Amino acid sequence: MSDAEHGRRQSYRTEAGGDIQVWIRSQGAPDLAVDVLDLSAGGAGLLRGRPDGRRLVRGEAIQLVLTCRHLRDPLIIPGQVVHVRADDDPMMQRLGIAFDDWDDRRETLVPRIRAVFNKRRAVRVEPRPGERIGVQLKAVGGFRTYEGELVNLSTGGLAVRMPASSGERIEDGAQVEVRFRIPGEKSAYRVECTLRHRFPWTEDGGRTLYMGLQFPAKEQVEPSFLRQISGYVMDRQREIARHNAEIRSKEAV
């Protein structure tokens, strides 16, 4: 990774593209920015940097403050710290948060948590900096195969960019045979997707086409492939959270 890439924040997104920002709020202390490792209606797993030496301890009462484009107002959830442990990086700390009064708050909290991740609650991640994942596309029933590059991936689908002159031959709503290999896996996987949307973009002096493709229903996809995607998405989510926490730690010094 280059110095420029290392110093730039990375992001993972909800399926609709809304970035999530999260803070821990506790009495008598400034809000503490953290990164989300996982989030449910019962609690959250977080990653934080510790440049100021501030300690969070088990049993400490806190409020978790979340903002994203899907929420009109910040979502503020009272809870307490239930797990504290060191990360692989000694300057990082992993936290487990349990939300208070889960049974009493379930009916109002669950819809707002879902709003953070929208209806599909699928997280999209970009490849690692410098990691190129090639994608082959062919309209079902067609003969020509087009070459593209993965932009982002989730358990629900993927986004691909390719030369506009190639992608314009595939119509919205078309069934597209997609073939790509998830990093770390030995072989590529072929899956039939639906082209949901596409839009042109001009970059580096040329026209590029971005295409959004949806995987079929999970029961129609090989379980081993779903496990590969889920594993990659979770790994990248953790890497991105750790990377951003590291940058935040350096900025605070």
C-alpha positions in Angstrom: 0.0 0.0 0.0 1.4 3.4 -0.9 1.8 6.2 1.6 -1.1 8.1 0.0 -3.4 5.1 0.1 -2.4 4.3 3.7 -3.2 7.9 4.8 -6.6 7.9 3.1 -9.7 6.8 4.9 -11.4 3.8 3.4 -15.2 3.0 3.6 -17.7 0.3 3.7 -21.3 1.2 2.9 -24.8 0.0 3.4 -26.5 -1.3 0.3 -27.9 2.1 -0.5 -24.5 3.8 -0.1 -25.0 5.6 3.3 -21.8 5.9 5.3 -22.2 5.2 9.0 -20.6 7.4 11.7 -20.5 6.3 15.3 -19.5 7.9 18.6 -19.4 6.8 22.2 -20.8 9.3 24.6 -20.1 9.1 28.3 -20.6 11.4 31.2 -17.9 14.0 31.7 -15.9 13.1 28.6 -15.8 14.3 25.0 -17.5 12.1 22.4 -15.2 9.3 21.2 -15.3 8.4 17.5 -15.2 4.7 16.9 -15.6 2.3 13.9 -18.2 -0.4 13.7 -17.2 -4.0 13.4 -20.8 -5.3 13.7 -24.2 -4.0 14.7 -27.4 -5.6 15.7 -30.5 -4.5 17.6 -29.0 -6.0 20.8 -25.6 -4.4 20.8 -22.5 -3.5 18.8 -18.9 -4.5 18.3 -16.6 -1.5 18.0 -13.0 -0.6 17.3 -11.3 2.5 18.7 -7.8 4.0 18.8 -6.3 5.0 22.1 -3.9 8.0 21.5 -5.0 9.9 24.6 -4.8 6.9 26.9 -8.5 7.2 27.8 -9.8 3.9 29.2 -13.2 2.3 28.8 -14.0 -0.4 31.3 -16.5 -3.2 31.6 -19.8 -2.1 33.1 -19.3 1.6 32.1 -22.6 3.3 31.1 -22.4 4.9 27.7 -24.6 6.2 24.8 -23.9 5.0 21.3 -24.6 7.8 18.8 -25.1 6.8 15.1 -25.6 8.9 12.1 -26.1 8.0 8.4 -28.0 9.2 5.4 -30.9 6.9 6.2 -31.6 8.6 9.6 -33.2 12.0 9.8 -31.8 12.5 13.3 -28.9 10.8 15.1 -29.8 7.5 16.7 -28.8 7.6 20.4 -28.9 4.2 22.2 -28.1 3.8 25.9 -26.0 0.8 26.8 -23.0 -0.4 28.7 -19.5 -1.8 27.9 -19.6 -5.6 28.3 -16.3 -6.6 26.7 -13.0 -4.8 26.4 -9.9 -6.4 24.8 -6.8 -5.5 22.9 -6.7 -5.7 19.2 -3.8 -7.1 17.2 -2.6 -3.5 17.0 -1.6 -2.4 20.5 -2.9 1.1 19.8 -6.4 -0.3 19.1 -9.1 -1.6 21.5 -12.1 -3.8 20.7 -15.3 -3.1 22.6 -18.5 -5.0 23.0 -21.6 -2.9 23.8 -24.9 -4.2 25.1 -27.9 -2.0 24.6 -30.1 -1.3 27.7 -33.7 -2.4 28.0 -33.7 -4.5 24.9 -37.1 -6.1 25.5 -38.8 -2.8 26.3 -37.1 -0.9 23.4 -37.3 -3.6 20.7 -40.4 -2.3 18.8 -38.9 1.2 18.4 -35.2 0.3 18.1 -35.3 -2.5 15.5 -36.8 -0.4 12.7 -34.2 2.4 13.3 -31.4 -0.1 13.3 -32.7 -1.5 10.1 -32.8 2.0 8.6 -29.0 2.2 9.2 -28.5 -0.9 7.0 -31.7 -0.3 4.9 -34.1 -3.0 4.0 -31.5 -5.5 2.8 -29.0 -4.8 5.6 -26.1 -5.8 3.4 -22.8 -4.2 3.7 -20.8 -3.4 0.6 -17.0 -3.3 0.7 -14.4 -2.2 -1.8 -11.3 -4.3 -2.7 -8.1 -3.6 -0.8 -6.0 -0.7 -2.1 -4.1 -2.0 -5.1 -6.1 -5.2 -5.2 -7.6 -5.7 -8.7 -10.4 -8.3 -9.0 -11.2 -9.0 -12.6 -14.8 -9.8 -13.5 -16.0 -11.5 -16.7 -19.5 -10.8 -17.9 -21.7 -12.3 -20.6 -25.3 -11.8 -21.3 -27.2 -15.0 -20.9 -27.7 -16.4 -24.4 -25.0 -14.2 -25.8 -21.7 -15.2 -27.2 -19.3 -12.4 -26.3 -17.6 -12.1 -23.0 -16.7 -8.7 -21.6 -13.9 -7.9 -19.1 -14.6 -5.6 -16.1 -13.2 -4.8 -12.7 -14.9 -5.2 -9.3 -15.9 -1.9 -7.6 -17.6 -3.3 -4.5 -19.1 -6.5 -3.3 -21.8 -7.6 -0.8 -23.8 -10.8 -0.1 -26.5 -9.3 -2.3 -24.6 -8.4 -5.4 -21.6 -6.5 -6.9 -20.7 -3.4 -8.8 -18.5 -3.6 -11.8 -16.8 -1.0 -14.0 -15.9 -1.6 -17.6 -15.3 0.3 -20.8 -18.6 2.0 -21.8 -18.4 0.6 -25.4 -18.7 -2.9 -23.9 -21.3 -2.5 -21.2 -23.7 -0.5 -23.4 -24.5 -3.7 -25.2 -26.1 -5.2 -22.1 -29.5 -3.9 -21.3 -31.0 -3.0 -17.9 -32.9 -6.0 -16.5 -30.8 -8.5 -18.5 -29.6 -11.8 -17.0 -25.9 -11.7 -17.0 -23.5 -14.5 -16.4 -20.8 -13.3 -14.1 -17.5 -15.0 -13.3 -14.9 -13.8 -10.8 -12.6 -15.2 -8.1 -12.6 -13.9 -4.5 -9.1 -13.2 -3.3 -7.6 -16.0 -1.3 -9.8 -18.6 -3.0 -8.4 -21.2 -5.5 -11.0 -21.0 -8.2 -13.4 -18.6 -9.8 -17.1 -18.9 -9.4 -19.8 -18.4 -12.0 -23.2 -17.0 -11.1 -26.2 -15.7 -13.0 -27.1 -12.1 -11.9 -29.6 -9.5 -12.9 -28.4 -6.1 -14.2 -30.2 -3.6 -12.0 -28.7 -0.3 -13.1 -25.8 1.2 -15.0 -24.5 4.7 -15.4 -21.7 6.2 -17.5 -18.8 8.1 -16.0 -15.8 9.9 -17.6 -12.5 9.3 -15.9 -8.9 9.4 -17.0 -10.0 10.8 -20.3 -12.2 7.8 -21.2 -15.8 6.8 -20.7 -16.5 4.1 -18.1 -19.7 2.3 -17.4 -20.6 1.3 -13.8 -23.0 -1.6 -13.5 -24.9 -2.8 -10.5 -25.7 -6.6 -10.5 -27.9 -8.5 -8.1 -27.3 -12.1 -7.1 -30.2 -14.5 -7.3 -32.0 -15.6 -4.2 -29.7 -17.2 -1.6 -31.3 -20.6 -2.0 -30.3 -20.5 -5.7 -26.6 -19.8 -4.9 -24.1 -22.4 -3.9 -23.6 -22.2 -0.1 -19.8 -22.4 -0.4 -19.8 -19.3 -2.6 -22.0 -17.4 -0.1 -19.6 -18.3 2.7 -16.7 -17.0 0.6 -18.4 -13.7 0.0 -19.5 -13.3 3.6 -15.9 -14.1 4.8 -14.4 -11.6 2.4 -16.9 -8.9 3.3 -16.4 -9.4 7.1 -12.6 -9.4 6.7 -12.6 -6.2 4.7 -15.1 -4.6 7.1 -12.7 -5.3 10.0 -9.6 -4.1 8.0 -11.4 -0.9 7.1 -12.4 -0.2 10.7 -8.9 -0.9 11.9 -7.4 1.3 9.1 -9.7 4.3 9.9 -9.1 4.0 13.6 -5.4 4.0 13.0 -5.7 7.2 10.9 -7.9 8.8 13.6 -5.3 7.9 16.3 -2.5 9.6 14.3 -4.6 12.7 13.6 -5.3 13.0 17.3 -1.6 12.9 18.3 
